[in-house]
């Protein structure tokens, strides 16, 4: 998947160091519901598993790469894939030095188009902490709508916060 600026590509074995760095970044653990670090061995196994079909694994992770320089700027995930109900969750992370350049919105739109047109999904959803204003703005910019709020849902170091459920439902043509 690509447009003029970005490529969304499958994980490669040579992504192990990057994946290790990003997955073990404790600043991201709160949004990814991660509680313990990942070993390189675990991530090697994950990359091997990632080569299987999304209908088998129920998940898909892609690297977001700049078309011109081939620099990896982030990752986008499809999780909780449900082929029968034609829905899945989506998450995205952009490396901190590459934020606020529009890459997240471009990648999310490109990914949503792929999910609707190639995987046959009817909807995507995202769970976003109510205090994550940047993610809320991103998902709303791409067309996701607030569907509901789970009160005091996420435990953080500063106490509990609400979690919003955002949905993007495929437009019928």
Number of C-alpha atoms within 10 A of each C-alpha: 14 16 12 8 13 22 21 23 16 17 20 14 13 10 16 17 13 12 21 18 13 18 19 17 12 15 10 13 15 14 17 15 10 14 10 10 13 14 11 14 11 11 18 19 11 13 20 12 13 18 14 13 11 17 12 9 14 15 19 21 21 20 24 30 21 19 15 10 9 11 13 20 19 24 23 21 18 23 20 15 21 15 15 7 10 15 24 22 18 22 19 21 19 20 12 9 8 13 13 11 10 10 19 24 18 18 27 22 16 17 20 22 16 14 20 18 12 9 15 14 22 18 19 22 23 24 21 23 22 19 12 12 10 11 19 20 13 16 23 16 13 16 14 20 18 18 11 12 16 14 12 13 14 18 12 10 7 6 8 13 16 16 20 22 18 22 23 20 17 16 8 5 3
